[in-house]
Amino acid sequence: MSTAFDAIIIGAGQAGPPLAGRLTAAGQRVAMVERKLFGGTCVNTGCIPTKALIASAHAAYVARRAGDFGVRVGGAVMVDMPAVKARKDAISGKSRTSVEAWLRGMDRCTVYQEQARFLSAHEVQVGSETLTAERIFINVGGRALMPKMPGMEQVACLNNSTMLELETLPRHLIVVGGSYIGLEFAQMYRRFGSEVTVIEKGPRLVSHEDEDVAEAIKGILEAEGIHLRLDAECIEFSRAGEDVAARVNCQSGEPAVVGSHVLLAVGRQPNTGDLGLDRAGVMLDQRGYIVVDDQLRTNVEGIYALGDCNGRGAFTHTSYNDFEIVAGNLLDGESRRVTDRIQAHALYIDPPLGQIGMTEKEVRRSGRPALIGTRAMTRVGRAVEKGETMGFMKILVDAESKKILGAAILGTGGDEAIHCILDTMVANQDYTTLQRAMHIHPTVSELIPTMLGELKPLATA
Ligand SMILES: Cc1cc2nc3c(=O)[nH]c(=O)nc-3n(C[C@H](O)[C@H](O)[C@H](O)COP(=O)(O)OP(=O)(O)OC[C@H]3O[C@@H](n4cnc5c(N)ncnc54)[C@H](O)[C@@H]3O)c2cc1C
């Protein structure tokens, strides 16, 4: 049996559902195929559940620090892990059911809850049915990379999905991987009350960020009692009674870390291996990502790839922006491109990091004359009043064009405050436009014009 549609969308992640909304509103008949949970990674095993847990961890942290604010809490602060999980599940579940209800109630949209596999460039097998369409949009996302490590078979390694099922507090959580996902879990579980050790094979945390940012993050985590083992080149697991021993073979410190649970947070991989892409002739790169052009078209006419599976972004906002690019180009006569967007991301430890555009390292490498402004959060009134003075902000400006090249705000409200800089960049305005803006007092953002008034030449490497 074969059913014809105008478009087939594979995967109800961050790009698929809004694209279904736009295509059906334009009168097209759309098949939406989702094999598991509506809303994909962000809603079910990524951003939303982790940020809900981080909010609980923050509440515990603030409660423990209540005395700093002149507030007395009666007795020790206890974290009720089943209640924390129930709160997280309720938030994530509400989001999932609303995406599903939206799709199922959408005119001209037929929802299939099945695995999709290409039979040819315009045919997709869904359960016992064959669907056909001129246009096929792939939004299959990715999953945790679980590389083989010596001794892994002896221990039950957790990943970002299985971590979210825990209802008990690990006595000692070993996090392998000192990047975004690993650090968020590390700090959250430390605040819930676990002992936490982060094992990172590189010489520093978050290797994509500037060294001063990574160093400040290290200080923030260590101040909360998180153990960090960097330069761990030879990671190997074994059982130690009921516990797990992770040999790290670092240049200094104990040769093994013994803990109760291990979380592997060493990267992501695309869900492209079981899609039958070879039958459609769609090209993959060496790491399994779908190769797309600047408008998210694959090498096969009519097939597009959006979100994490195309390797052009690894965030909810990049996936959503992919939807906007494709919808704008196909339905609104626009000519939007991936390279038009300014890179932006956050790391949700507390305080958070917001990072946009070029890093200082990238600006130096580019060799262009540049200016830099920095300010410690100890010199931001809002941070002082809130008792959250860790971190700093910095901004980089092209010395000749006066255009902003990039910025990082590691500090309270940094994930929000960075947007005034991002919007100035998107509007292609000189930094002086932002410098002259009157910002509200007392905010973190009010110090951005001040910082721009104190720019200094960036020393070349
Ligand atoms: C722990 C964690 C925290 C994160 N935190 C943040 C954050 O704070 N901010 C942020 O911007 N990003 C964050 N991310 C990243 C973000 O979740 C992803 O970038 C985003 O969800 C990617 O969306 P997507 O649309 O590409 O695909 P996904 O959301 O992954 O959706 C893909 C969908 O396709 C379905 N699918 C796959 N194969 C098939 C098939 N063959 N047939 C049918 N259906 C299929 C899957 O079941 C899934 O539902 C986080 C990720 C993790 C893991």
The ligand as a Gaussian input file, in Angstrom:
#p B3LYP/6-31G(d) Opt

LIG

0 1
 C       21.562000      16.593000      28.031000
 C       21.356000      17.579000      26.929000
 C       21.122000      18.903000      27.210000
 C       20.931000      19.830000      26.198000
 N       20.719000      21.140000      26.514000
 C       20.550000      22.040000      25.529000
 C       20.298000      23.399000      25.833000
 O       20.226000      23.782000      26.998000
 N       20.113000      24.272000      24.815000
 C       20.172000      23.856000      23.499000
 O       20.001000      24.687000      22.610000
 N       20.412000      22.572000      23.179000
 C       20.596000      21.659000      24.158000
 N       20.805000      20.351000      23.835000
 C       20.835000      19.968000      22.416000
 C       19.415000      19.851000      21.847000
 O       18.649000      18.999000      22.655000
 C       19.483000      19.333000      20.433000
 O       20.378000      20.116000      19.702000
 C       18.116000      19.399000      19.760000
 O       17.146000      18.681000      20.479000
 C       18.230000      18.832000      18.347000
 O       16.987000      18.850000      17.770000
 P       16.723000      18.133000      16.378000
 O       15.529000      18.819000      15.858000
 O       17.915000      18.120000      15.535000
 O       16.433000      16.595000      16.705000
 P       15.879000      15.806000      17.981000
 O       15.282000      16.737000      18.957000
 O       16.926000      14.920000      18.427000
 O       14.681000      14.980000      17.338000
 C       14.869000      13.958000      16.410000
 C       13.640000      13.060000      16.409000
 O       13.726000      12.161000      15.314000
 C       13.237000      10.898000      15.705000
 N       13.800000       9.887000      14.804000
 C       15.101000       9.547000      14.657000
 N       15.244000       8.634000      13.682000
 C       14.005000       8.400000      13.198000
 C       13.497000       7.543000      12.179000
 N       14.305000       6.784000      11.440000
 N       12.167000       7.510000      11.964000
 C       11.335000       8.310000      12.699000
 N       11.757000       9.138000      13.660000
 C       13.076000       9.186000      13.906000
 C       13.720000      10.776000      17.146000
 O       12.951000       9.822000      17.868000
 C       13.536000      12.195000      17.655000
 O       12.284000      12.367000      18.262000
 C       20.979000      19.402000      24.836000
 C       21.185000      18.049000      24.529000
 C       21.373000      17.151000      25.563000
 C       21.593000      15.713000      25.195000

